[in-house]
């Protein structure tokens, strides 16, 4: 496996997500070739960006740290849909909303 080739391909594929946490699945074969698949950033990272906060609440049930709208949840759910275990967009929105609440974000209309 040529490390420089991997770095070039990885940088090309993730250039648009600079500064974002991007999960990647790398497979290296016996002949030293490789493949990799990039996933969407975690919902928590996308929610922090949308809400404009640095981190979630340590006590999410008592201390709220920000707000997100249903439109923002829908935007994130649409982006995350390929990586979520959801049957439809409504289920994906509910999953993202649950993550938002557990971070101490208030969901508003």
C-alpha positions as CSV (number, residue, x, y, z in Angstrom):
1,X,0.0,0.0,0.0
2,X,1.3,3.4,-1.0
3,X,0.6,5.8,1.9
4,X,0.8,8.8,-0.3
5,X,-1.7,7.4,-2.8
6,X,-4.1,6.8,0.1
7,X,-3.6,10.3,1.5
8,X,-4.2,11.8,-2.0
9,X,-7.4,9.9,-2.5
10,X,-8.6,10.5,1.0
11,X,-8.0,14.3,0.8
12,X,-9.7,14.5,-2.6
13,X,-12.8,12.7,-1.3
14,X,-13.1,14.6,2.0
15,X,-12.1,18.1,0.7
16,X,-15.7,19.4,1.0
17,X,-15.9,18.3,4.7
18,X,-12.8,20.1,5.9
19,X,-12.9,20.6,9.6
20,X,-15.7,18.1,10.2
21,X,-15.4,14.7,11.9
22,X,-15.8,12.2,9.1
23,X,-16.0,8.5,9.9
24,X,-14.2,6.3,7.4
25,X,-14.2,2.5,6.8
26,X,-10.8,1.4,5.3
27,X,-10.2,-2.0,3.9
28,X,-6.6,-3.1,3.2
29,X,-6.2,-6.3,1.1
30,X,-3.3,-8.8,1.2
31,X,-1.9,-7.4,-2.1
32,X,-1.6,-4.1,-0.3
33,X,-4.3,-2.4,-2.2
34,X,-7.1,-0.6,-0.4
35,X,-10.6,0.8,-0.5
36,X,-12.3,3.2,1.8
37,X,-15.8,4.5,2.3
38,X,-16.5,7.8,3.9
39,X,-19.6,8.1,6.0
40,X,-21.6,11.2,6.9
41,X,-20.5,13.2,10.0
42,X,-22.1,12.2,13.3
43,X,-25.5,13.8,14.0
44,X,-24.1,15.4,17.2
45,X,-21.4,17.2,15.1
46,X,-24.0,18.4,12.6
47,X,-26.3,19.6,15.4
48,X,-23.6,21.5,17.1
49,X,-22.8,23.3,13.8
50,X,-26.5,24.1,13.1
51,X,-27.1,25.3,16.7
52,X,-23.9,27.3,16.8
53,X,-22.7,25.7,20.0
54,X,-19.3,24.4,21.0
55,X,-20.5,21.4,23.1
56,X,-23.6,19.8,24.4
57,X,-25.0,20.1,27.9
58,X,-23.6,18.0,30.7
59,X,-27.1,17.8,32.2
60,X,-29.4,17.8,29.2
61,X,-32.6,17.3,31.2
62,X,-32.0,20.5,33.2
63,X,-29.6,22.8,31.3
64,X,-30.5,23.7,27.7
65,X,-27.6,25.0,25.6
66,X,-29.3,26.0,22.4
67,X,-32.2,25.5,20.0
68,X,-32.7,23.8,16.7
69,X,-35.7,24.1,14.4
70,X,-37.6,21.2,12.8
71,X,-36.3,22.5,9.4
72,X,-32.7,22.1,10.7
73,X,-33.5,18.6,11.9
74,X,-35.0,17.7,8.5
75,X,-31.8,19.0,6.8
76,X,-29.6,16.9,9.0
77,X,-31.8,13.8,8.7
78,X,-31.8,14.1,4.9
79,X,-28.0,14.3,4.9
80,X,-27.6,11.4,7.4
81,X,-30.3,9.2,5.7
82,X,-27.8,6.8,4.0
83,X,-26.1,6.0,7.3
84,X,-29.1,5.8,9.5
85,X,-31.1,2.7,10.3
86,X,-34.4,4.4,9.5
87,X,-37.2,3.4,7.1
88,X,-38.3,6.9,6.1
89,X,-37.5,10.5,6.6
90,X,-39.9,11.0,9.5
91,X,-38.1,8.2,11.5
92,X,-34.7,9.8,10.6
93,X,-36.0,13.2,11.9
94,X,-37.1,11.5,15.2
95,X,-33.7,9.9,15.6
96,X,-31.9,13.2,15.1
97,X,-34.3,15.0,17.4
98,X,-33.5,12.4,20.1
99,X,-29.8,13.1,19.7
100,X,-30.6,16.9,19.9
101,X,-32.5,16.5,23.2
102,X,-29.8,14.3,24.7
103,X,-27.3,17.1,23.9
104,X,-29.4,19.7,25.7
105,X,-30.8,21.3,22.6
106,X,-34.4,22.4,22.6
107,X,-36.4,21.5,19.4
108,X,-38.6,24.4,18.3
109,X,-41.0,24.8,15.4
